[in-house]
Amino acid sequence: MTTEEKREQVILSLADMLRTTPFQTEFRVKKKPVGIKVIIEVTQEQMTELAKKTIGKEK
């Protein structure tokens, strides 16, 4: 899988999460912004499940 394909997969995954999970947006004014930062708050159980899925996809 190319870097561009991985990037597209992450974008689609984020879009799916935004459709199913409540979220908020914040804007911070900076002199030299470097882009968009996405912070996802999860429980330890959710993180463990996500890690298992990610490892399964790599194999």
Secondary structure, 3 states (H helix, E strand, C coil): CCHHHHHHHHHHHHHHHHHHCCCCCCCCCCCCCCCCCCCCCCCHHHHHHHHHHHHHHHC
